[in-house]
């Protein structure tokens, strides 16, 4: 790492540096980063991102943390927790592993409590980014008309292109899971899932109904395109979509949804605009039919490092995957569901 250009992490409107990472592998534990905020970070600092309460014995701050992240605050044999407590002169109470609750920081000095909370936030932000995606926000394309056209497309490709390098039936998406991904999320407990659902409901009330004009939006799925530069070395083939009336209303809804989720901290920004597309063939499906394309340079991590590309030149020859998708109600029943494909939903990645 260039010491003149350290990695910066933004939390609660403030910017913090991330010091050098020291990695150790130990038995029965994942490899974890030994994060050190560095000397001199215990000074009192203005804080408006969280509440520090004054008590009879000093000061206290509570942090809502999903239980899967406790281990990163505890560290190997409790070393990270002990170091935080020693350097900030605080006491940190963490619920038992697997039990959802709050981490409570107490100390005699307000500055120490603030420093401990800030360092815990930076730790959590760093390790959350390394968690695999658990959910994705998407528009479902599993209507019967589209499924039928997709299966016709699959049959034609396998009939005419099965001898092309890498082409096989294992590459194709499950027709019941056809969708337009808007973004991926790491939701680690029921509280975070509920927070995402509540935000989705507010988005419906704040702008989706207005943009849609209270009427169904008709979207056309037509034509295929590939992600990389060489059609002879494809990893992902997707179907293109556009509004039947030529407007950009679906794009506007998608962009604003992602903007809200990014602002809430539930999603990390990957692109300036959502690329509306429906994956129909993906080399990740060879090993895992439920796999989703993921940009592991931003957040989360993929299970597969090596992919066997396929030759899609003949697939791109004049032919179309064509169907009309009518969006009758974006949010119907989606907010109460879990792990079910619906019109607009938070879908669990199993």
N, C-alpha and C positions, 0 to 999 in steps of 0.2 A: 504494500500500500504506500502511495506517495504521501509522506508526512505533511507536505504542503497542500495536499488536496485530499483530506480524510473523507471517509464516507459519512454523509450527513443523514440523520433520521429526523423527520418532522412529526412531532406529537403535540396535539393541543395548541397548534399555532406557534409553537416554539421549535427551534432547531438544535439538535444535539449531535455531537460527533460520536462515532463508533471507533473505539481503539482497536489495536491489533488483536486478532483472534488467535487463541492458542487452543489447538484441538488435542484431546486425549481420548484414547479408546480404553475402556475399562470393562471388566467382566460383568455380564448381565445388565449392561447399560448401553444406551445408544451413544454414539459419539456426540458430545455436546461442546459448545463453544464456551470458553471461560471468558466471560465478558467482564471487563473492568472499566469502570467509569473514570478511573484515574484519580490521583490525589488532588485535593483542592476543590472537589465537587460537592463538599459538604457545606459550603457557604450558603447563607440564606439567599434566596432568590425569589423574585416575584412569582406568584402562582395564581392563575385564574382558571386553570383547566381542571382543578379538583378541589375538594373541600377538606380543610384541616380544622378539626374541632379542638377546642380547648377543654380539658378535663381537670379534675381535681389533682391528678398526678402529673399533668403536663399537657401533651398534645396527642391527637390521634387522627389517623386517616384510614379509610376503608377502600379496598380495591376489589372490584368484581372480576374474578379470573376463572375461566373454565378449568375444571379439574385436570384435563389432560396436560395443562401447562404448569401445574404445580411443580413438577420435577425440575423444571428449568430454574425456578426460584430456589429450590432446595439444593440442587447440585449434588455431586458425588459425595456421599456420606455427610450431607448437610453442609458442605464447605462453602457453597455460594451464599447460602442464608447466613452462616456465621460471619462471613466476610462483610456482607452488607450490614449486619447488625453492629459489628465492631467498628467499621469505618464511619458509620452514620450515627453511632451511639443510640441505637433504637432497639426495640424488640419487635420481631415480626412473627405473627401468629398465622399459621397456614392450616386449613382444614385437612382432615385425613384424605389420603389418596382415594379418588373415586367418589368423594362426597362433595357436592356442589355447595359453595359458600363464598364468603368474602375473606380476603387476606387483610388482616388488621395490623397496622403499623402504629406503635406507640413510642413516645420518647419525651424526655424532659424539655428538649429544645425544638422549637418549631422548625428551625433550619434543618435539623437532622431528619425530621419526619418528611419534610419536603424533598430532601436529597434522596432518601430511601425510596420514596414513591416515584420520583423521577427515574431513578436507576431501574426500578422494577418495570416501569412502563417501557423503557428502552429495551430491556431484556425480553419482555413479552412481545414487543413489536418485532424484534429480530427473529425470535423463534417461531412466531406465528407465520411468518413469511416462508418458513421451511416446511410447514405442514402440508400434506396432500389436500387437494381440493375435496370438499365434502358435498357441495351443492352447486348447481348452476341455474341461472335465471334464463328462461327461454320462452319463445313462442312455440307451441306444439304444432307439428305438421302431420299428425297421425289420423287425419280424416280419411275415410274409405276411398274417395276419389284419388287422392294423392298416393295412398298405399298401392292401389291397383296400377297406377301409371308407373310407380317405382318398380314394382315387381315385373312389369312388362319390360322396362329398361334393363333390369338385372338379367332377365331371361335372354334378351337380345345381345347384351354384352357377352354373356357366357357362351352363347351360340357362335358368335362371330369372332370373339377375341380371346377365347380360352387358351389358345396356343401362344399368345403374346407373353413375354417374360413377366412373371409375377402375378398374372391375373388369375384369380380363383374366387370361388363363392364366399370364402372366409373374409374377403375384403369389404363386403357390403353391410351397410347399416341394417339393423333390425327395423322393418317397416313400422312397427308400433312405436319406435323411438325417434322417428324423423322429427327434427326440430330446428329452429333458428336460435343459436346460443347468443345471448346478450352479454353474459359475463359469468365468471366463476367466483365462488365464495368459499371461505373456510369458516364453517359454523360448528362450534365444538360442543354445544350443549343445547338443551331445549330453550333456554332463555334467549340465546342468540338466534335460534330459528324463529322464535316468536317475534323478536325484534325485527327480523327481516320481513316477516309476514305483515306486521303492523305498518312497516314502511311502505310495503307494496299497496296496502289499502289506502294509505295517505296519498300515494302517487295517483291512484285511480281517482280519488276525490279532487286532487289539486290540478291535474292537467290532462289525464288520459281521456276522461269523458268529454272534456272541452275540445281536444284535438280531433277526436273521433266524431264529434258532433252528435253523439247519441245514436249513431247509425252504424251498421256493420261496415267493416272495411274489406274490400275484396282484393286479394293479393294473388298474382299470377306467379307460378313456379315454372320457369321455362329456361332450358339450356343448361349446359354444364361447363365448368371451368376448373382449373387446377391451381394449386397454391404455389408451387415452385416454378423455376424458370425453364426446366427441361421436361417436355411432355413424355420423354422416354424414361424418365426417372421420377415418377409421381409418388407422393406419399398420401395426398389427400385430393379427392375429386368431390366437388360440391355443386349443388344445383343453385342457380341464380334466381332471385325473386325481385319483383317490382309491383307497385300498386297498379291496378288495372286502369284507374283514372289518370295515371301519370303523375300524381302528386307525390310528395315526399313525407306524407303524414306518418307512415310506419317507421321511417328512419328517424323522424323527430321524436316519436314516442320512445323508440329504442334508446336514442342518445340521452334523452332527459331521464329515463329510468336509470341508466348507468350513472349519470351525473349525480343523481340523488343517492344511489348506493355507495358511490365513491366518497361523497361528502359525509356520509354517516359513518365511514370507517369499516363498513361491511365488505367492501370490494376495493381492490386496487386497480388503478387505471392502467390499461394495457395499450389502448390506442386512442387517438383523438376522436375518432368516430367508430361506431359499431359497424362491423362488416357483416351485413345481413346475408347469410348463406346457410344452406342446408347440406351438411356432409352426407354423401351417399356411399363413398368408398374411402377407407382409411386403412393404412397398413398396420396401425395399432390393433385393429380388429382381428388380425391373424391370431394373436395370443389371448386377447381379452375382448369379447364381443361387446362389453359394456364400456370400453375405454372411450374417452373423449379427447379431442385434440386439445392440447394444453400448451400454453406458452410458459415453460418453466424458467424463463429468464426473468420473469416478473414476480411470480409467487407460486407456491405449491411445488410439487415435484411429480414427474412422470415415472411410471413403473418400468418403462422400457427405454434403454439407451440406444439400442440398435434396431433399425427398421429396414425391411427388405422392400425396396421400391418396386413399382410395376410400370410397364410400358403402356401408356394410355393414348398413344398416337391414333390408333384406330378407333378408340372410343370417342375421340373428338371429331371424327368425320361426320358430315351433316346428319344429324339426328337430334332429336330433342326429347328431354324429359319434361313433359308438359302436363300441367294440371292447374285447376283453379281452386284456390283455398279461400273460403269465406270465413272471416272472423266475426262470429255472431255476438260474442260477449267475451271480452278479454279476461275478465276476472271471475267469471262464474265458478263458484265453488272452490276456486284454487286456494284461497287463504286458509281453509280448514283442513286441507289435505296434506299428507306427508308421503313422499316416495311414489307419487302417482303422476303420470303425464297428463296435464290438463292444458287449457288454452294458453294461459300464461302462468307460470308456476316456478316454484323453487323445487328443483328436482334433485333428489338424493343420489349421489354417485356411490354405488355399492362397490 
